[in-house]
């Protein structure tokens, strides 16, 4: 049973959080952020920015040097056990027994949290079905595909019915088809009322899933707020224009716009956000290029990240 929490308390509240390791490395330099209940929140930053340290402190795996952390109003320092019962963590690395089956992995995990076996078995069936793994319930975990193993990690974390689910690079190393399937799972979990905090190096993933975000660089928050508001700060907007037939070898020059061939049937267009597109279509038409459809590029967040961190480092730039 989850502990009672203050009404309307933030799902996560971090105030002036600091962490200096024994070797003198200052990983967090006064980080403050707030995540509202029910939010889908992205935490972004290059390798070494402080994301893992922050998650480690929130989940009680790393000791803080200073500052306060509260989960639904419960102080993790004073009421650690109560705070941890509100949390679920999906780490980046697969850390279950590959020689157990998914049903036993979930039931045994629930046992660590004092959930009676009969209830754990019922929950395991529910979570495996939600993760589309019920037909694999009695198969050895090592026989599952990479995407199935990732979904099993999420199902295991949901066994304790956490109010806040933290996912650290949950789709790392899986292909785009599997990744999009996991997005559906995470959206369903969030829609059911679970607050989600996601760290990811896939910027398209953050933009597609998350409503709010914080960008961390060198141990400080360089920006945080609604995803839409942050993206609106960009001066340049990108589009992909699908055209009829093949593109000519030379695209026309259009003042105020940059055009390049994305592929043989698609133009990559970048231009100032407030710029009128009418003259672009007109000049393309004059050049014999008919635009069939247009869509926004989905990686605008990457440009915002590069601008805010200032040094050109991008998520995932290092292995």
C-alpha positions, 0 to 999 in steps of 0.5 A: 500500500502506498503511503499517504501524500500531501494533496497537490504535492509535485510528483518530484520537487528538487531544491538546490541539489548538490553532489560532489564526489570524493575525487572532487568532481562536482556533478550537480551544482545547485539543481532545482526542478519540479515535475507535476503529477501526471506529467510526462517529463524529459530530462536531457543532457550530454554524457557527464552532464549530471543526469545519472547522478540526479536520478541516483539521488532521487532513487536513493542509490547515490548520497547527496551533498546538499539540497532537498528532494521530495517525491509527492511531498515525501522527503527522501532523506527523512522518510526514505522507505515511504518515498521509495514505495512511490517510485519505480525505476527502469535502468538502462542496463538489463538487470534481471535473471536471464534464466528465469521466466518473465512470470517469476521475474515479476513475482519475485520482484514484487516479493522484495516489496512485501506484496503477497504472492497471490496478489503478485501473481495477479499483478504479473498477469496484468502487467505481462498482458499490458506489455504484450508478453503474456504469451512469453510468461513461461519462456526463459527470459534470455530467449526474448528479443531485445524489445521484449526484454525492454518491455519486461523491465517496464512491466517489472517496475510497474509491479509495485504500482508506482506513482512516479516512474523513472526511465533511464534510456529505456529504448537504448539500442533498439530499432525504430519499430521496437522503439515506437511500440514502446512509446505506445506502452509508455503513453498508456502508462502515463494516460492511466495516471502514472507520472513519467520522467524520461532520460533519452539520447533520442531527441525525437523520442523526447519531442514526441512523448514529453510535455515538459523538459529540463536540459542539464549541462555541466551540473546545472539546469540550462533550461526547463519548461513546456516543450512547445514553449522551448521549441518556439524559441527557435528562430528557424523552422524545418519542413519536409516537402514531398513532391510529385516525381523526381527532384531536378539535379539543381534546386532553385535558389529562394531568398530567405529559405535554404533548400536541399534534397532529402531524398529523390522525392523530398525537399528539406526546407529551413526558413525563419519561423515567421516567414511566409511559405507562399512565395516558396511554393510559388517559386518551386512551381515556377521551377516545375516542382509541385509540392504534394504534402508538407510536414514539420521536421521532428528533430527541432529539439536537437537544435535547441539543445545545441544552442543552450549548451553552447559547446556543440555537444549533443546527446549521444555524441559519445558512446 
